Amino acid sequence: METIISPSLLSADFKNLQTDIAMINRSEAQWLHMDVMDGVFVPNISFGFPVISAVKSICKKPLDVHLMIVQPERYIEQTAKSGAMMMTVHQEACVHLHRTLQQIHQAGMKAGVALNPSTSVSTLEDILCDADMFLLMSVNPGFGGQQFIPHTLDKIARLRRMLNEVHSDALIEVDGGVTSANAHQLVEAGANVLVSGSFVFKADNPEEAIRSLMKY
């Protein structure tokens, strides 16, 4: 299948957000990735539902919303009302992950599960058929502009084998340090969705940067 590119709004210019959203609308990117951080689950605070709703009102691309927060199940309805297409929660933050995925689906969204770099993909074994997407963090979550963790390639390949074994069509998304230099390795390992922040928004030509990620 075609590789999906989901530029990360965290690296956009918040003084000129409308301009950056217009660029996303013009670009070949299929989704827009939005990281919600609470300063508890990760050591940073980003933005919340008013910003997601405002972006939704001007963005023509589906919103790929990644909640890096504790107790994300408390915000399922708010996430849906703000316009998210995909709601991704962290395995490490959900005590009752299966129930949370069911509730996300009931709210009308696709459901994703994210893993931190130190969390093994083996922890996903019993929910492989319950999520629409699995997000593997390839940096430690909380800040943009970090270096890609090479071990992520092994995790992608292992997760792809696990999904194939249970005949799951779930997507594998990778977030952190994604550039045109490693995009081909990620796709070859089994990734379907590439999140890229600094590489896209800090580029001289962001639309061309997005296009360069789509070659693989």
C-alpha positions as CSV (number, residue, x, y, z in Angstrom):
1,M,0.0,0.0,0.0
2,E,1.0,3.6,-0.4
3,T,3.0,5.1,2.5
4,I,0.9,7.6,4.5
5,I,2.7,10.8,5.5
6,S,1.5,12.5,8.7
7,P,3.4,15.7,9.4
8,S,3.6,16.6,13.1
9,L,2.1,19.9,14.0
10,L,4.3,20.1,17.1
11,S,7.1,21.4,14.8
12,A,4.9,24.0,13.1
13,D,5.2,27.8,13.6
14,F,2.5,28.5,16.1
15,K,2.7,32.2,15.3
16,N,1.6,31.4,11.7
17,L,-0.4,28.2,12.2
18,Q,-2.9,29.1,9.5
19,T,-0.1,29.4,7.0
20,D,1.4,26.1,7.9
21,I,-2.1,24.4,7.8
22,A,-2.6,25.9,4.3
23,M,0.8,24.3,3.3
24,I,-0.5,20.9,4.6
25,N,-3.7,21.3,2.6
26,R,-1.7,22.0,-0.6
27,S,0.8,19.2,0.1
28,E,0.6,15.5,-0.7
29,A,0.5,14.6,3.0
30,Q,-2.5,12.4,3.7
31,W,-2.9,13.1,7.4
32,L,-1.9,15.7,10.0
33,H,-0.4,14.4,13.3
34,M,-1.2,16.2,16.5
35,D,0.6,15.5,19.8
36,V,-1.4,16.2,23.0
37,M,1.0,16.3,26.0
38,D,0.0,16.8,29.7
39,G,3.3,17.4,31.4
40,V,2.7,14.3,33.5
41,F,3.0,11.3,31.1
42,V,5.7,13.2,29.2
43,P,7.9,16.1,30.5
44,N,6.3,18.7,28.3
45,I,2.9,20.4,27.6
46,S,1.8,21.0,24.1
47,F,-1.8,22.0,23.2
48,G,-5.3,20.7,23.9
49,F,-8.8,20.4,22.4
50,P,-9.5,24.0,21.5
51,V,-6.4,24.0,19.3
52,I,-7.4,20.6,17.7
53,S,-10.9,22.0,17.0
54,A,-9.5,25.2,15.5
55,V,-7.1,23.2,13.3
56,K,-10.0,20.9,12.2
57,S,-12.0,23.9,11.0
58,I,-9.3,24.8,8.4
59,C,-7.4,21.6,7.8
60,K,-8.6,19.4,4.9
61,K,-6.6,16.4,6.0
62,P,-7.8,13.8,8.6
63,L,-6.4,14.5,12.1
64,D,-4.2,11.8,13.5
65,V,-4.4,12.7,17.3
66,H,-1.8,11.1,19.6
67,L,-2.5,11.5,23.3
68,M,0.6,11.4,25.4
69,I,-1.4,11.8,28.6
70,V,-2.4,9.9,31.7
71,Q,-5.9,8.4,31.8
72,P,-6.6,9.2,28.1
73,E,-9.9,7.3,28.4
74,R,-11.3,10.3,30.2
75,Y,-11.0,12.4,27.0
76,I,-12.5,10.1,24.3
77,E,-15.7,12.1,23.8
78,Q,-13.7,15.4,23.7
79,T,-11.3,14.0,21.2
80,A,-14.1,12.8,19.0
81,K,-15.9,16.2,19.2
82,S,-12.7,18.1,18.4
83,G,-12.7,16.3,15.0
84,A,-10.1,13.5,15.3
85,M,-10.1,10.7,12.8
86,M,-7.6,8.6,14.7
87,M,-7.2,8.6,18.5
88,T,-4.0,7.0,19.6
89,V,-3.4,6.2,23.3
90,H,-0.3,4.8,25.1
91,Q,-0.2,1.2,26.2
92,E,1.7,2.4,29.2
93,A,-1.0,4.9,30.2
94,C,-4.0,2.6,29.9
95,V,-4.9,0.1,32.7
96,H,-7.8,-1.3,30.7
97,L,-6.5,-0.9,27.2
98,H,-9.0,-3.3,25.5
99,R,-12.0,-1.3,27.0
100,T,-10.4,2.0,25.9
101,L,-10.1,0.8,22.3
102,Q,-13.7,-0.3,22.3
103,Q,-14.8,3.1,23.6
104,I,-12.8,4.9,21.0
105,H,-14.5,2.9,18.2
106,Q,-17.9,3.5,19.8
107,A,-17.2,7.3,19.7
108,G,-16.7,7.0,15.9
109,M,-13.0,7.2,15.6
110,K,-10.2,4.8,14.5
111,A,-8.2,3.5,17.5
112,G,-4.4,3.5,17.8
113,V,-2.0,2.2,20.4
114,A,1.4,3.8,21.0
115,L,4.5,2.3,22.6
116,N,7.5,4.1,24.1
117,P,11.0,3.1,22.9
118,S,11.6,0.9,26.0
119,T,8.3,-1.0,25.8
120,S,8.4,-4.4,24.0
121,V,6.0,-5.1,21.1
122,S,5.2,-8.4,22.9
123,T,2.9,-6.3,25.2
124,L,0.6,-5.9,22.2
125,E,0.1,-9.7,21.6
126,D,-3.4,-9.8,23.0
127,I,-4.8,-6.7,21.3
128,L,-3.4,-7.1,17.8
129,C,-6.9,-7.5,16.3
130,D,-8.5,-4.7,18.3
131,A,-6.6,-1.6,17.1
132,D,-6.5,0.1,13.7
133,M,-3.0,1.3,14.1
134,F,0.1,0.7,16.3
135,L,2.4,3.7,16.8
136,L,6.1,2.9,17.6
137,M,7.9,5.9,19.2
138,S,11.4,6.1,17.7
139,V,12.4,8.8,20.1
140,N,11.5,9.3,23.8
141,P,8.3,11.2,23.7
142,G,7.9,14.8,24.9
143,F,10.1,16.9,22.6
144,G,10.6,17.4,18.9
145,G,13.9,17.4,17.0
146,Q,15.4,14.2,18.6
147,Q,17.6,11.6,16.9
148,F,16.0,8.4,15.6
149,I,16.6,5.3,17.8
150,P,17.9,2.6,15.4
151,H,16.5,-0.3,17.4
152,T,13.0,0.8,16.3
153,L,13.7,-0.9,12.9
154,D,13.8,-4.3,14.7
155,K,10.6,-3.5,16.6
156,I,8.8,-2.6,13.4
157,A,9.8,-5.9,11.8
158,R,8.8,-7.9,14.8
159,L,5.4,-6.2,15.0
160,R,4.8,-6.7,11.3
161,R,5.4,-10.4,11.7
162,M,3.0,-10.5,14.7
163,L,0.3,-8.7,12.7
164,N,0.8,-11.0,9.7
165,E,0.4,-14.1,11.9
166,V,-3.0,-13.0,13.1
167,H,-4.0,-11.7,9.7
168,S,-4.4,-8.1,11.0
169,D,-4.6,-5.2,8.6
170,A,-3.6,-2.7,11.3
171,L,-1.2,0.0,10.2
172,I,2.2,0.6,11.8
173,E,3.1,4.2,12.4
174,V,6.6,5.5,13.3
175,D,7.1,8.8,15.1
176,G,10.4,10.5,15.9
177,G,13.5,11.4,13.9
178,V,11.9,10.4,10.6
179,T,13.6,11.9,7.5
180,S,14.1,11.0,3.9
181,A,17.4,9.4,4.9
182,N,15.7,6.6,6.9
183,A,12.2,6.5,5.4
184,H,13.1,3.7,3.0
185,Q,14.4,1.6,5.9
186,L,11.2,2.1,7.9
187,V,8.9,1.2,5.0
188,E,11.1,-1.9,4.2
189,A,10.8,-3.0,7.8
190,G,7.0,-2.8,7.6
191,A,5.9,0.7,8.5
192,N,2.9,2.2,6.7
193,V,2.6,5.6,8.3
194,L,5.5,8.1,8.8
195,V,5.2,11.0,11.2
196,S,7.7,13.7,10.5
197,G,8.0,17.1,12.3
198,S,11.2,19.0,12.1
199,F,12.2,17.5,8.8
200,V,9.0,18.8,7.2
201,F,8.3,22.1,9.0
202,K,11.9,23.3,9.2
203,A,12.7,22.6,5.6
204,D,13.2,25.3,3.0
205,N,10.5,23.7,1.0
206,P,8.2,21.7,3.3
207,E,6.0,20.4,0.4
208,E,9.1,18.9,-1.3
209,A,10.2,17.4,2.0
210,I,6.8,15.7,2.3
211,R,7.1,14.5,-1.3
212,S,10.6,13.1,-0.6
213,L,9.1,10.9,2.2
214,M,6.5,9.5,-0.2
215,K,9.1,7.9,-2.6
216,Y,9.2,4.7,-0.6
